[in-house]
Amino acid sequence: MGGPVVPRGNRLTPSGLVVAGVGFFLTRLSVTLVTTTDPLRFLLGGVVPLALGLSVAAYGVALTVGDFERGTVRTTALWCVAGTVGMGAFLAITLYGASPSAAMTTFSMGSETYLSNLLIGGCVGGTITGVFAARYRRQRLEQSAHAKRMVVLNHVFRDAVLNALTAMRGHLELLGDDQTAETRERAVGVLENQTLRLEDSVEEIRHLARGNTGPNQGLAPIRLDECIERTVADASEQFPEAEIDVEGQLPAVTVLADELLERVFGLVIENGVIHSDAETPRVTITCTQEEGVARVGIRDNGPGLPTAQQRMLAEGTIEEFDDPSTGFGLNVATLLAESYRGQLDASVTDGGTTIDVRLPLHSTAGANGPTAQTTNGVAKRRLALAGAAAIVAGVVMGVAIGAMGGSVPVIGALYGVPDPAVGWLTHEFHSIVFGLLYLVVLGIAPWGIANRHAGRIGLGAAWGIAIWLVAAGVIMPFWLQLVGIPATVPTLTVQSLVGHVVWGVSLGAVYSGVQATDAFATWSRPRLWTESG
């Protein structure tokens, strides 16, 4: 059976691996330092810190594969490291101040439980601080964008209304009975044109007011080459004295935008033509595709973009340009591009100015398939679903292995303690991590397979077999050798194979089944769980 479209996240964020690595490294100390038989001490001093550290590690994997802003991931990673290092420095200074010899003994032996637990506390605290710091940073950016939009909206509204009213007022008197029919007809035509311009301005204002902080409402896949061709045709008709050409072949790529995308290119072309001091204004347009981004270069032969507007494009500032020779069109084009998650860049030479309009690509499944958004990673709601499905699959796998005579607690031996609680906790951690990576498998798999219910289950089974071959067959026995437990490398048993296939099938079935339900579609609509993140 078919199912909903699978998001094709095309980028990983390596900074997330820093968070995952720090969290995972610290958990290696947490349980191995707890060798007490006291259940309460073991719970509070071993299991709880282990759960916190593994949660940070899993969150780091989610940051790596998910659709998070790269700045957000970097900020979280920096604070995670800072929290860990800061707590370690604080502990070292405290111990050294109390007794230098005791401090050296503690750190050389590494046998104190509180050492790893405090470091995990610093790691968790730093990560949480990073999340809030990134959220605060995003809020400041949104407030800045809102302020810029208000400036642009004020200018656009004032310019559109005042110009239209001036033109209308000047032609109203031409509708009198003492005027010729030709004069009245010309006046009616001007009034109609000004009315249409006002309607266009209202639509533009509506789009600018919406901004780019919410879901992609009203946006749809648009062929970039066709949009550029229409823009060039309209601009050539509007400026017959200028030479407006397309250089090279336009790639047949798709971006997520709306009908005002032509306005972005049109405003940049208009800026190049109007402010050109050449006898024949010339604008050349190129379009290239690079790393999931379409770059539309618009080059003119004018005197060069003024310093103020270069700063506006480079720094994202918006200024009131009351000088008619400077214009305000690039401000509008910048905010329109930002609403499509794009940006404008400028480079000035003696030969003129080149303004690059960069827009994220939006891939398609082909003529017979639906469109699929190319994002910076997997949407957050898919991460949540995959994590929940992985927990269920981990339980099913554990029960299946137990029915075949195996034991989940043996996984705890990888962390130094073959305890049932530790075994199940680490088993579910591994399940969540591999479940999140399953989304990467879906993203790179052929569309005809990844977008079908049976295909997703089959990919889950294949992913389970791959984990059995590499993780369970090679990495796990090698890891056991490192912690002093005899093991053969590789260790490939039928029991383990069946358990991992059961896990993969359960993961694919739960993930695909819940994703296809209306309940999940309804649950995913709130703002915090949008596809764009």
DOKOLNU-667024 format. One record per residue: x, y, z of N, C-alpha, C, CB in turn; residue in one letter. Coordinates in steps of 0.1 Angstrom, whole numbers, plus 5000, padded with zeros to 4 digits. Glycine has a CB too. Example, Ala and Ser with C-alpha at 12.3 -4.5 7.8 and 13.67 -1.06 7.14 Angstrom:
residues 2
513249435078512349555078513249675078511349555090a512849785071513749895071512950005079514149945057s
end
This chain:
residues 533
500849885000500050005000500950125000499150005012m500450234995501150364995501050435008500750454984g501750535010501750605023502150755021502750545033g502150835031502550965030503950985025502351035043p504251105020505551135014506651125025505551265008v507751065022508851055031509751175029509650925028v510051255040510851365038512251325034510951445051p512851385024514151345019515151445024514151345004r515551435037516551525043517851495036516651505058g518551595032519751575024521051625030519551645011n520951665043522151715049522251665064522251865049r523451635068523751605082524451725088524551475083l524351735101525051845108526051785117523951935116t527351785113528351715121528451775135529651735114p528151895138528251955151527451865161527752095152s526351805157525551725166526351605171524351675159g527351555163528151445168528951475180529051395157l529351605182530051645194529251625206530451805193v527951665206527051635217526951485219525651705214v526651415209526551265210527851205216526151205197a528951245211530251195215530551225230531351245207g530251345234530551385248529551305258530351535250v528351295254527351225263527651075264525951235257g528051015252528350875252529650845260528450825238f530650925258531950905265531750905280533051015260f531051005285530851015299530050895305530151145302l529150845297528450725302529350605304527250695293t530450595297531350485298531950485312532450495288r531950605319532550605333531450585343533150735335l530150625339529150625349528850495356527850685343s528650395348528250265354529450185359527450175344v530550195352531750115356532250165369532750125345t531950285374532450335386531550295398532550485386l530350245395529450205405529450055407527950245402v530150005417530349865419529749825433531849825419t528749905437528149875450526949785448527650015456t526649715459525449635459524249705465525649505467t524349825470523249905475522349945464523850025483d521149895463520249925452520050075450518849865454p519750155461519550295460520750365455519150355474l521950335459523150405455523350365440524350365463r523050245437523250195423522350275414523050045421f521050295418520050365410520450515408518650355417l520750575420521050725419522450755414520850785433l523350665417524750695413525150635400525650645424g524350535395524750465383523650475372525050325385g522450435375521450425364520950555360520250335369v520650645370520150785366521250865358519750865379v522450865363523450935354523650875340524750945361p523550735340523650665327522550705318523650515329l521350715324520150755315520350895310518850735323a520750985319520951125315522051135304521351215327l523151065306524251065295523751015282525450995300g523050895283522650835270521550925264522050695273l520750995272519751085266520451195258518851145277s521551245264522251355257522851295244523451405266v523451175245523951115233522951095222524650975236a521751045226520651025216520251155210519550955222a520151265219519751395214520851445204519651495226y522151415207523151455197522951395183524551425203g522551265183522251195171521151265164522051045173v520051305171518951365166519351505160517851385176a520251575166520751705161521451685148521551775171l522151575147522951545135522151515123523851425138t521051435125520251395113518951485111519851255114v518651565121517351635121517451765114516851655135g516251825111516151955104516252065115514751965097d517452075120517752185129518652285122518452135142f518452415126519352515120520852485125518952655125e521752505116523152475119523652555130524052485106r523152685131523552765142523052715155523052905140g521852665155521352605167522152485172519852555165t522552395163523352275166524652325171523452185154v525352415165526652465169526552525183527252565159r525552605185525452665199525252555209524252765199t524352455207524152355216525452275219523052255212t526152245208527452165210528452245218528052135196a528552375215529552455223529152465238529552595217l527952475241527552485255527652345261526052535256w527452245254527652105259529052085264527251995249c529952115255531452105258531852205269532252135245v531252325269531652425279531152375293531052555275a529952325293529352275306530252155312527952225304g530652065303531451955307532852005312531651855296t533452085304534852135307534752215320535452205296v533752305320533552395332533452315345532452485330g532552215344532352135356533652055360531252035354m534352005350535651935353536652035359536151875340g536752155354537652255359537252295374537652385351a535952305376535452345389535852235399533952365389f535652105395535951995404537451985406535451865397l538252005396539752005398540152115407540452015384a539652235406540052345414539652315429539452475409i538452265430537952235444538752125451536452185443t539052015444539851915450541351955452539851785441l541852035443543252075445543352175456543752145432y542352265458542352355469542152285482541152455468g541452175483541252095495542552025499540052005494a543151955488544351875491544951845477543951745498s546051905474546651875461546951725458547951955459p547451665468547851515467546551435465548651465479s545551465472544251395470543651415457543251435481a543751535452543251565439543951485428543351715436a545251475429546051405419545651255420547551425421m545551205432545151065433543751035427545251025448t542851125430541451105425541451095410540551215430t542151195403542151195389542951095382542551335384f544051045389544850945383544150805384546250935390s543450785395542750655396541450655389542650625411m540750765389539450775383538450685389539550745368g538550665402537650565408536550625416538450475417s536350755416535350815424534050835415535750945429e532950785420531650785413531250935409530550725421t531451025419530951155417531751225406531151235430y532951175402533651245392532851235379535051175390l532451115374531751105362530351165363531650955358s529751145375528351195376528351345375527751145389n529351415381529351555381529651605366530451615390l530451535359530751565345529551545337531951485340l528751445339527551425332526551535336526851285336i526551575349525651685352526051815345525751715367g527351845343527851955336527451945321529351975337g527551825316527151795302525751825299527551655297c524851775308523451785307523051935309522651705317v523652005319523352145321523852225310524052185334g524952195304525452275293524552255280526852235289g524152135278523252105267521952185268523051955265t521352175280520052245282520252395280519552215296i521352445286521752595284521852625269522952625291t522552535262522652555247521352565240523552455241g520452475244519152475237518452605240518252355243v518452655252517752785255518552905249517652805270f519852895248520652995242520353005227522152975244a520152885221519852885206518452935204519952745201a517552905214516152955212516153105214515252885223r516853155223516953305225517553375213517753335238y518553305207519153365195518153365184520453275191r517353265183516353255172515253365174515653115171r514953385187513953485190514453625186513553485205q515753655189516353785186516353795170517753795191r516653695163516653705149515253725143517253575142l514253655149512853675145512453825148511953585152e512853875160512454015163513154115153512854045177q514354085149515054165140514354165126516554125139s514054035122513354025109511954095109513153875106a511254085121509954155122510154305121509354125135h511254355127511454505126511754545112512654545135a512554455105512854485091511654485082513954385086k510754385085509554385077508654505079508754255081r508654555092507854675094508354795087507854705109m509654805086510154915078509854905063511754925079v509954785058509654765044508154775041510054625039v507254725050505854735049505454885049505154655060l506054955058505655105059506055175046506455165070n507255145040507655205028506755165016509055175025h506555025015505754975004504355035004505754825004v503755035016502355075017502255225014501855055031f503255305020503155445018503455485003504255515026r504455414997504755444983503655404974506055364979d503055284976501955234967500755324968501655094970a500355354981499055424982499255574978498655424997v500355634982500555774978500655794963501755834985l501455704956501555714942500255694935502655614937n499555584940498255554933497255674935497655424939a497155724947496255834950496655964941496255874965l497955994940498356104932497956084918499856124933t498155964912497755944898496255944896498355804893a495555894906494055894905493556034906493455804916m494056104916493556244917493856324905494256304930r494956304898495256384886494356344874496656364883g493856224874493056184863491556184865493456044859h491056214878489656214881489056334874489456224896l489756444873489156564867488956544851489956684869e489656444846489556414832488356334828490856344827l487556294839486356224836485156314835486056124848l485356444835484156534834483556534820484656674837g482356584820481556584807482156674797480156624809d482956774801483556864791484856804784483956994798d485256684788486356614782485956524770487156534792q486856504761486556414750486456274754487656434739t485856194746485656044749487055984750484855974738a487956024742489355964742490055994755490156014730e489856124760490556164772489956084784490356314774t488556074784487956004795488355854795486456014794r488455794783488855654782490355634787488755604767e491155734783492555724788492555734804493455834782r491755824809491755844824491255714831490855964827a490155654825489655534830490755424830488455484823v491455414819492555324819493655344829493255324805g493955464832494955494842494455454856495355644842v493155484859492555444871492455294873491155504872l492155224863492155084863493555024866491655014850e494555084859495955034862496355064876496855104852n496055174881496455214895495755114905496155354898q494455084902493754984910494454854911492254974906t494854804899495554684898496954684906495854644883l497554794905498854814912498654814927499554944908r497554874931497254864946496954724950496054954949l496254644942495954504945497254424946494954444934e498154444936499454384937500254414949500254414924d500154544953500854594965500354524977500854744966s498954514978498354454990498754304991496854454988v498854234979499354094980500754084984499154034966e501554174979502954184983503154214998503754284975e502354305003502354335017501954215026501454455020i500854145021500454025028501553925029499253965021r502253905019503353805019504453855028503853785005h504853975027505954025036505554025050506254175032l504254045053503854045067503853905073502454105068a503753805064503753665069505153625073503253575058r506153675066507553645070507853495068507753675084g508953445074509453305072509553235086510753315065n508853275096508953215109507953105112508853315120t506953085103505952985106506052875095504553045106g505052785094504952685084504952745070503752595087p505252655061505252695047503952705041506152605039n503052785047501652795042501652885029500752855053q500952835019500852915007502052894998500753055010g503052815001504152794993503952664985505452795001l504552654973504352534965505652524956503052544956a505852404951507052384942506852464929507152234939p507952534926507952614914509152584906507852764917i508952564893510152544884510852674882509652494870r512152674886512952794886513252844872514252774894l513552754863513852794849512652864843514252674841d511452814845510252874839509953004845509052774840e510153014858509953144865510953254860510153124880c512153214858513153314853512853354838514553254853i512353254830512053294816510853384816511653164809e509853364825508753464825509153604830507653404834r510053604840510553724845511353804834511453704857t512153734827512953804816512053854805513953704810v511053774802510053824792509353954796509053714788a508853954809508154074814509154194815507554044828d510354164819511354274821511754334807512554234829a511854244797512154294784511054384778512454174775s509854344781508754424777508654564784507454354778e508954554797508954674805510054774802508954644820q511254714799512454804796512954764782513554784807f512254814772512654774758514054834754511654824748p514554934761515854994758516954914764515855134764e516654814772517754744779517954604772517454724794a519154544774519454414769519354314781520754404761e518354234781518254144793518254004787516854164800i519353924790519553794784519853694795520753804774d519653564791519953454799521253384794518753354800v522253374802523453314797523553164801524753394804e523753084791523752934794522452874795524552914807g522352754798521052674799520652674814521252534794q519352714816518852714829518552574834517552794830l518952524845518652394850517252384854519552354862p516652264851515252234854515152194869514652124845a515352294878515252264892513952324898516452314900v513652284910512352334916512752394930511352214918t512052504933512152564947510852574953512952704946v510752594966509552614973509252764975509552544987l508252814967507952954967506552974963508953034958a506253104959504853134953505053224942503953194965d503953284937503953364925504753494926502553404921e505053534939505953654941507453624939505653704954l507753504936509153474933509653554921509453324931l508753564911509153644899509453794903507953644889e508753834914508953974918510353994924507954004929r510953884930512253894935513253924924512653764942v513153834913514053854902513753984894513953734892f512554024893512154144886512654264893510654154885g512654274906513154384914514654404912512754374928l515354284912516854294910517154344896517454154913v516454284886516654334872516354484871515754244862i515254524877514754664876515854754882513454684883e516454704893517454784900518654804891517854724913n519054694884520154704875519954794863520554574870g518754794858518454874846518255014849517154814839v517455044859517155184862518355264867516055194874i519255204874520355274880521655254872520655234894h521455204859522655194851522955324844522355084840s524255364843524655484836525155454822525655554844d525055334818525555294804524555334794525755144803a524955354782524155404771523055294768524955424758e523455174769522455054768522554974780522754974755t521654984789521654894801521654754797520454924811p522454674804522654534801522554444814523954504793r521654344814521554254825521654114820520154284832v522554044826522753904822522453814834524253874818t521653704831521253614842521853474840519653604842i522353414850522853284850522153204862524353274851t522153074861521552994871522352864873520052964869c522852834884523552714887523052644899525052744889t523352514901522952434912524152384920522052314907q524152404933525252364941524752324955526252474941e525152204960524952164974523452194979525852234983e522552154971521152164975520552304974520952124989g521352394967520952534966521052584952521852634975v520052654947520052714934520552854935518552714927a521552894927522053024927521753094914523653024929r520953204915520653284903521453404903519053314903v522353424894523253544894522653644884524653504890g522453764888521953874880523053984879520553924885i523653994868524754084866524454204857526054014860r524754324862524454444854525754514850523454534861d525654614842526754694837526754834843526954694822n526054854855525954984861527155034868524754974870g527055144875528155204882528555124895527855344886p527855024899528154954911527154984922529554984916g526854884930525854904941526354994951525454764947l525555094956526055184967526455104979524955284970p527355164987527855104999526755065009528855195006t525755155010524655125020523955005016523755245020a523654985003522954864999523754735000522254874986q525154754997526054644999525954595013527454674995q526054695023525954655037524654595040526154785045r523554645034522254585037522154435033521154665029m522754405021522754265017523754175025523054255002l524854235029525854155036525454135050527254225035a524854235057524654225071523154195074525054345078e522254205064520854185066520154295072520654065075g520754415072520154535078519154595068521154635082t518154665073517254735064517254885068515754685066i517354975058517455115060516455185051518855165057e516055305056515155385048515955465037514355485057e515755425025516455495014515555595007516955385003f515555715012514655815006515255874994514455925017d516555844991517155904979516555824967518655884979d515955894957515355824946516355754937514555924937p517655794938518655734930519055604936519855824928s518655574948519055454955517955344954519455484969t516755384956515655294955515455204967515855204943g514355134967514055044979513754904974512855104986f513854874961513454744956514254634962513554744942g515554644964516354534969515954494984517854574969l515454594991514954565004513754465004514554695012n512854494994511654414992512154274987510654474983v513054274978513554144972514254064983514554174960a514954124992515654055002514653985012516554155011t513654055016512653995025511753895018511754105031l511453915006510753814998511553684998510353854984l512853694995513753584994513853515007515153624989a513953595018514053535031512753455035514253645042e511653495030510353425032510353285025509153505028s511253265015511453135009512653065014511553154993y513253115026514453065032515653085023514252915035r515653185015516753225007517453345011516353234993g518453395003519153515007519753574994520253485017q520053704995520753774984522153814989519953904981l523053804979524453844981524853924969525453714982d525854024972526254114961527754114960525654254963a528254124948529654144945529854254935530454014941s530654354938530754474929532154474923530554604937v532254494910533554514903533454634894533854384894t534554664887534554784878533554764867535954804872d533154644864532254614853530754624857532554484847g530454634870529154634874528854554887528254584863g527654524889527254454901526654314898526254534910t526954214905526354084904525654054917527353974900t524354034916523553994928523153854927522254094930i523553774937523153634937521953604945524353544942d520953544940519753504947519853354950518453534939v520053314962520253174966518953124973521453164976r518453014967517252954972517452804974516052974962l516952744985517052604987516252524976516452565001p516852414972516152334962515052254968517252244955l514152224959512952144963512852024953511652224964h513351904957513451794947512051734945514351684953s511951664934510651594930510951444929510051654917t509851364930510051224929509951174914508951154937a509651264905509551224891508151244886509851074890g507851214874506651244868505451174875506651204853a505651054880504550974886504550974901504650834881n505451054907505451054922505151194927506751004927g504851204940504551334946505851404948503851314959p505851534952506951604955507451584969506751754953t508651604971509251584985510151694988509951444986a510051755000510851865003512251825006510251945015q513251905000514651885004514951985015515551904991t515151935027515352015038516852005043514351985050t517152065054518452045060518651915067518752165069n517551845069517551715076516151665077518251725089g516051565086514751505088513851585097514851365094v512651605093511751695101511651635116510351695095a511451735125511451695139510351595143511251825148k509151615137508051515140508451375135506751565134r509251365125509651235120510651175130510251235106r511551265136512451215146511751155158513351325150l510651235162509951185174509251055171508851295178a508651035159508050915155509050795155507250935142l510150825149511150715147511650675161512350765138a511850775170512350745184511350655191512550865191g510050695190508950615196508850475190507650685195a508950465177508950335170510150245174508950355155a511250315176512450235180512350185194513750325179a511750255203511450205217510650075216510850305226i509550085209508649965207509449855201507450005198v510149885190510949775184511949715193511649825171a512549795202513549745211512949645221514249855219g511649675226510949585235510649455227509649655240v510149465215509849345208511049255205509149385194v512149325202513349245200513849175213514449335195m513749255224514149195237513349075241514049295248g512049085238511148975241511448855232509649015240v511748885219512048775210513348705214512148825196a514348785217515648725221515448635234516748835224i514648685244514348615256513648485253513548695265g512748485243512048365240512948255233510848395230a514048305227514948215221516048175230515548275208m515948215243516948175252518148275254517548045248g518048385248519048485249518748575261519148575237g519548685263519448765274519848915271520348715286s518949005273519249145271520249195281517949225272v520249155294521249215303522649205299521049155316p522949115289524349095285524849225278524548975276v523949305273524349435267524949525277523149495260i524449515289525049595300526549575302524349575313g526949455298528449425299529249515291528649275295a528649565280529449665272529749785280528649705260l529049815290529249935299529849895312527950015301y530149765314530849725326530049655336531549835332g528649655335527749605345526749515338527149715353v526749385338525749305332524449295341526249165329p523849405343522749415352521449435343522849535362d520349375347519149385339518649525336517949305346p518749605346518349745344519249815334518249825357a520549805336521449865327521349805313522949845333v521149665313521049605300519949655292520949455302g518749665298517549715291517749865287516249695299w518249935296518450085293519350105281519050155306l520550035281521450055270520949995257522849995274t520149885259519549825247518549915240518849695251h517749985248516850085243517550205237515850125253e518650245243519450355238519950315224520650385247f520550195223521050155210519850155199521750015210h518750105204517550095195517150235190516350035202s517150335199516750475195517750525185516650565207i519050515188520150565179519950505165521550545185v519850375164519750305151518450345145519950155153f517350365153516050405148516150545141515050405158g516950635147517050765141517850755128517750865151l518850675128519650655116518850585105520950575119l517850515109516950445099516350555090515850365106y516050675095515550785087516550825076515150905096l517750815079518750845069518750745058520250855075v518550615062518350505052517150535043518150375059v516050585049514850615041515150735031513750655050l516050825036516350945028517150915016517051045036g517950815016518850775005518350664997520250745010i517350595001516750484994515950524982515850395003a515850444971515050474960513650514964515050364950p513150614957511850674960510750564960511450784951w510750484950509650384948509650284960509850304936g510750264967510750174979510450254991512150114980i511050364993510950445006509550505008511950555007a508750514997507450574998506350474999507250674987n506650355001505650245002505750175015505850144990r504550135020504550075034505449945034503050035037h505249855024506049735023507549775022505549645012a507849875014509249915012509849965025509250025002g509150035033509650085046509949975055508750185052r509049875055509249755064510449675059508049665064i510549665045511749595040513049665042511549575025g513049795042514249865045514649855060514050015041l513549845068513849825082514549685085512549825090g514049585078514649455079516049455074513849345071a516249515063517649525057518549605066517649595043a518049715072518849785082519149705094518049915086w518249625099518549535110519649435107517249455114g519549375094520649285090521949355090520249225077i522049475085523249555084523849575098523049685077a522949605108523349625122523949495127522249685130i523249385124523649255129525049225123522749145124w525349255111526649225105527749305111526549245090l527449435112528549535116528549555131528349665109v527449605136527449645151527449525160526249725154a526549425158526449315167527549215163525149245166a527949195151528849095147530349135149528649065132g530649255147532049295148532349395160532449365135v531549505160531849605170531549555184530949735167i530449485186530049445200531149345205528749375200m531549235198532549145204533849215206532749025195p534249305197535449385199535449475211535749465186f534249535213534049615225534149535238532649685224w533549405237533649315249535049285252532849195246l535849265242537249235244537949355251537949205231q537549475247538249595253537849605268537749715246l536649555272536349565286536749435294534849595288v537449355288538049235294537149115294538249265308g536149105285535348985284535648915271533849025284i536048785272536348705260535248705250536748565264p535548725237534648725226535348705213533748855226a534648635204535248605191534748715181534748465186t535748765173535448865163535648795149536348995164v534548795140533248835143532348725150532548865130p531248765156530348675163529048695156530248705178t528648605147527448605139526548485142527748625124l525548495150524748385154523348405148524548375169t522648285145521348295140520348355150520848145137v520548335162519648395172519748555171520048355187q520948605170521148745169520548805156522648785170s520748725145520148765132518648775133520548665121l517948675139516548675140516048795148516048545146v516848825159516448935168516549065161517348935180g517549085153517749215146516749225134519149225140h516449115128515349125117514049155123515248985109v513749095135512449125142512449275146512349045155v513649325150513649465154513449555141515049495160w514049525130513949605118512549605113514849565108g511949485113510549475108509549555117510049325107v509749545130508949615140509049765138509249575154s510349805137510649955135509950005122512149975134l510149935111509549985099508049985099509949905087g507449875105505949865106505349965114505549725111a505949995126505350095135505550235130506050085149v506750265125506950395119506050425107508450405115y505950325098505150355086503650355089505450245076s503250265098501850255102501350375109501550135110g502050425119501650545126501750665117502450565139v502750675109502850785100501650795090504150775092q501150685087500050685077498650715083499950555070a498550725096497250745102496950895103497250695117t495650925103495151065104495551125117493651065101d495551035128495851085141497251145142495750965151a498151085135499551135135499551265127500551035129f498851275116498851395108498251515116498051375095a497251485124496651585132497651625143495351545138t498251525150499151555161500351635156499651425167w500751625143501951695138501751835134502551615127s500451885135500252015129500652135138498752035127r500752125151501152235159502552295154501252205174p502752425158503852495152505152425156503852635158r505352375168506552315172506952185164506552285187l505952135157506252015149506052025134505351895155w506352145129506252165115507352095107506252315112t507052075094508052015086509352095085507551995072e509252225085510352315084511152335097509952445079s510552285108511152295121511052435127512652265120g
end
